[in-house]
Amino acid sequence: MSGNLCRCSAYPNIVAAIKDVSSALMKATRAGSHAAAAERQRSLRQGLAGGTNLLDLMKLQIETPVHLIDINRLGLDKIEPTSDGGLRIGAMVRNADLAADARVRKDYAVLSRALLAGASGQLRNRATTGGNLLQRTRCYYFYDTSKPCNKRQPGAGCAAIQGYNRLHAVVGTSEQCIATHPSDMAVAMRVLDARVETVSPSGGRRVIPIVDFHRLPGTTPNVETSLTPGEMITAVTLPAPVGGRHVYRKVRDRASYALRWCRSQRSSTRQTAVSAPRAWRSVGWRTSPGALKPPRPRWSARPPATRHGAARPTACSPVRAASASTTSRSRCCGARCARRRPKPLPAERPTPGDTSSWK
C-alpha cells in the first residue's frame, strides 16, 4: 500500500487485513472462478473493489471486517453487447469508464449524465458499477458512532427522526429509519429497467430486476439489498435502447454530490403521443432507488416544428400584434404578422424651431 495514506486509527487494521488475505487473494484470482471468489468473500467477510466507501467506513469503525479480499482481477471490467441489442456492464467497470463509453453516451445518455452528476472525477476513476449499487447511506447519524442508528446497530433506534433531518427521506421510510441511498447511477438503472446478475458461493446464478434489488427499510433497515450472504454482483445488463431524449435533473445544495433534495430522470422519444418513463428519488431524499415510480403519462401530439425546432403558431395574439414593430410584416410570436402600426400623422411631428412643446 502507498505510504501516502493518512495515519488514522484504522490504518494499521486496514494494512493488517490486506496482508492476512494476500495468499488467499492470489489463489482466488488465479482460479478465475466467480463462484470460488464468492465463497472466499463469504468466509473472509468483505470484498474489496474500488474501496471508495468501504475504506472510509473502516476508518470510522463502522465496518469492521475480519479480512478483505481484492476482487478487481476477476475479469469483470468489460462492457459488452448482448444478443437482444442491450449492454452487459461488468461489476468492476469503473464509473468514469462507463460514463465515457461511446455506446452509453449515445444510447443510454441518462446513465452517463447520472454518473457525471455524482461524486468527483477522482472517485469516479476508482468507484465500480457493483460498488456503486452497494454503497451505504450518507446519513449523519449513521457515520456518528456515538448516536443510535438502526442501520448500524439494529434495535438501537433512529436519531435522525427527532434530529437534524432536512435532507432525509419523506417517502419510502419507516418508523425504524429515514435514511436514503446515495447512488445517482441506481436511479438511471431503474429508469432503464436494468437487471443485476449475481453468483452465490455454491455457484448458483440469478438475475434480479433493479426494482427488486434495493429494499425499503421496513423493520429491518440494516438489510439494504436482496443479496444473500456471500452473494456477489457480477454484471448489470441493460435492455435495448429506446432512443429519444434523456433528461437528468438533480436539485442540491450548491455543488454537493453526496446530498441533494430531489432527483428525477426521464427518457422520451421524438414521436408523437409517446410514453415517457420517469424515476424519482430524494424528494427531500428517498430511501430506495426506484421505490417510487409514477405512472407513465401519455403526451399529446406536438405541433409541426420549424426548421429551427420551435413550433410555429398559426396566429399571433392581439396584444403582441399591437406591439409589433413598425417594419412591414414584422415577426410576431414566431410567425409573420400582417398587421402594421399606423404611421404618426403629420401634425404630430414637431416642426424645426417650434418651442411650444417645451412648456
N, C-alpha and C positions, 0 to 999 in steps of 0.2 A: 504493500500500500504506500501511497505517497506520504512523504514526511511533512507535507504542507497542510495536512488536515488539522483541524483545531484539536487542542488537547483538552477536551471536556471530560467530565467524569465517566462518560460512557465509552470513551475512545479505547481504553485497554480492553474492555469487554468485546468491542467490535473486532479488534485485532485478534484476540484470543479465539473468538468464534470462527473467524475465517481460517486461522491456522489449523484448528481442530478438524475442519472438513476438507482440507486441501487434498488428502488422499482419496476421500470419497468422491470429491468433485471430478478428479481425473478418471476414475472408474466409470462414473455415470456418463460423462461426455464421450468417452471413447466407445462405450457400448452403443451410443446413438439410439437408445430405446427410450421413447417418451414414457412408456409405462414404468420402466425402471427409474426414470427421473422422478416420476410422480411418487413412487414408493419411497425413494430416498427423501423426497421433500416431506413426506408424511412423518418419517422416522426422525428427520433432523429438524422438524418443526417449521422452518421457514425457507422459502425460495427467494433468491436474490436476483433481480433483473437489473433495472436502472438504479434502484435504490433511492430515488429522489424523495420518496415518502417514508419508506421503511427505516432508513438510517436516521432520519430526523426523529421518528418515534422511539428508536432505540436510545438516542441521546437523552431523551426526556424520561426514559424508563417506562414508557407506556407500552411498548412492545419489548419483551424480554425473551427472545428465542434462545434455546439452549445452543443450537447450531444453525448455521446458514449454509445454503448450497447455491452455487452460481449456476444458473440455467441459461446463460447467454449463448453457449456454444452447442445448442441442440439443433441448429439449422432451422429455426422458426422465424427467420428475419427476412422472408421473401413476400412480395406482393405478386400474386399470380392470377390470371383469368380463370374463370370457371366455365363449365360446359354450357351453362344457361346464360352466358353473357355478363355475369357479375364479376366480382373480385373476391379473392381469398387473401386476407391480410394476416400474416403470421403474428403470433403473440409477442415476438421480440422485435417487431418493426418499430423503429424509433418514431416518435411523434413528428419530428422535423422532416424525416424522410417521407412519412405518409402524407403530410400536408403539401410537400413539394412534388409529389408524384404527378406526372402529366395526366395519367388516366383519372386520378382522383380529382384533380383540378378541373378537368373537362366534364366528367360525368357525375361527380359527387361533390360539387362545389360547396355544398353546405357543410360537409365534413371537413374540408380544407379550411374553410372560414372559422369553424368552431375551434379547430386545433390552434390556429393562429391567434385566436382571441384569448386563449388560456395560457397561463404560465409565462415564462420568458424564453428567449432563444436558447440560453444555456440549459434550462430544464428540459426543453423540447428535444435537445440533442441527446439527452440521456433517457428520458421517460419512454416507456414502451406501451404498445397497444394494450396488452394484458394488464400491465400495472396501472394504466390509466383507469380501467374499469374497476380495479380493486383498491384504489386509494381510499384512505379514511377521511372522515369528515373534518372540516376546519373549525368546528365549534370551539370557542374559547375554553369552555369548561372541560371539554374532552382532553385538551392539552394541559390543563392545570390539574396536576395530580392531588392538589390539596382540596379540590372541590369534588362533590359527589357526581358521578356520571354512570348511567346505566349501560352505555356502550362500552365503557372501560371496565366497569365492575358491576355486573348485573345485580339488581336489587338495592344499589346504593342510593338511587334517587336521581332526579334531573335538576341540577342547579339552574339551568337556563330558563326553566318555566317561570320562576319567580325572579330571575336575574336579568342581566342585560341581554335582550333577545331581539334587537332591532333588525338584525339580518338573518333571523331564523325562519323556520317554515311556518306558513299559515295554512297550508294544505298538506295532506299526506303525513299527518302527525299522529301521535297517540299520547296518552297520559304518561307514558314512560319516557318519551323522547321527542324533541322538536328539532333535532339536528338535521343536516342536509348532506347530500352527496355533492362534491365539488367539481365533478367532471363535466367539462364542456363537450368533450367527444361523445360521451354517453348519450347526450340529448340528440346529437346528429345521428348516431347509430339508431336511436329509436325512431326518428322520423324516416329513416331509410329502411326500417324493418330488418335490421341486421340479425344474424344468428351467431351464437357463441359456440365454438367447438371445444370440447374438453376430453380429457383422458383421465381415468381413475388408476389407482395403484395396481389394480388387478388386470389392467389392460383394456377395460371396457371404455367405449367411446359413446358420447351422446352429443346432441345438438340442442342448445337451449335458446329459444327466442329471446331477444333482448328485452322484450316487455316483461318476461318472467325471470330475468336474471337477477335484478335488484329487488330486494324485499322491502316492504313497508315495515316500520318499527314494531307496531303491534305491542305485544307483551314481551317480545324478545329483541330489543333494539341492537343487542350485541351480535345477532345473526344478520348480516347485511346482504348476503348473496345466496343463490341456490346451490352453490358448490358444496359437495360433501367433503369430509376430512380427507386431505391428501389429493383431492381432485385438482387438476391443473388446466388452465386455458392453453390451448394450442393454436387457435386461429379465430378470426372473426370473418364471416362471409357476408358479402353484400349482394342483394339481388340485382338483376339487370337494371341499368339506369332508366329513369323515367323522363329525363330531359327537362327542358323548361328552365325557369329562373329560380335559383335557390337564394333564400334570404336568411340571414342570421342577425338577430338583434340582442345585444347584451347591455342591460342597464346596470350601472355600478357606480360606486363612489370613486370619482376621479379615474385613475387608471388601474385600480386594484384588479388583479386577475384571480385572486382567491375568493373574494367576497363580492356578491352582486345582489341587486334587488330582484331582478326579473330577467329571464332569458326566454326567447321564443324563436322558433325556426319554421320556415315554410318553404316548400318547393312547389312550383306551379309551372304550367306549360303555357305556351302562347295560343293554344287552341281556344276556341270559344266554348263557353259552358263547360268548364273543366272543374275538377275537384282538386283541392289543394290540401294535402295532409299537413298538420301542424303538430308540434310538440312544444310543451311549455315546461319550464322548470323555474323554481325560485321566484314565486310570486311573493316577493319578500324573502325568498328562498323556498326550496322544497326538498323533500327527503329522498325520494326515489326517482331517478330519471325515467320519464315516460309514464309515471303512475297516473298522470292526468293528461289525457289526450282528447281535446274537444272533438265533436263530430265534424266531419268534413263538409264544409259549406259548398253549395253549388253557385257558381258565378254566372251572371247573365252574359250574353254575347257582347263583345266590345264593338263600338262604332268603328267604321273604317278609318284607318290612320293615314296621315300624310306621309310624304317621303321622309320627313324628319321625325316621324314616330308619334307626333302629337295628333290627337283626334281633332278633325275639322268640324266645328259646329255648323249647323245648317243656317242659322240666323243669329244676329247679334242682339244683345239686349238694348232697349231704348235708351237706358242710361249711358251705356258705353258708346252707343251710336251718336248720342247727342254731344258727347265729349270728344268725338273723333277730331283729328287734326284737320286743318284747312286744306290740305292737299287733296286733289281729286281722287276718289275711290281709295281712300286710305284703309289700311288694315285695322280691323276691329274684332276682338275676340278670336283671332286666328283666321278670320275669313275676310274677304274683300267687302267693304261696306260701301254701298252706292249713295248713301246719304251724305250731303255736303253741308257744311256750315255756311250760311249766307254771309256774303261779304258786307262789311260795315257801310252804311250809307255815306255819301259824300259829305253831308252836313256834320257827321260825327267826327270827321277827320279834322284835326287842328290845322289852321292856316298859319303860314310862317309870319312871325311877328305879332300874333294875337296873344295878348296877355290877360284876356278876360277870365281864362280858366285858372289863373293864379289866386283869385280871391277865395 
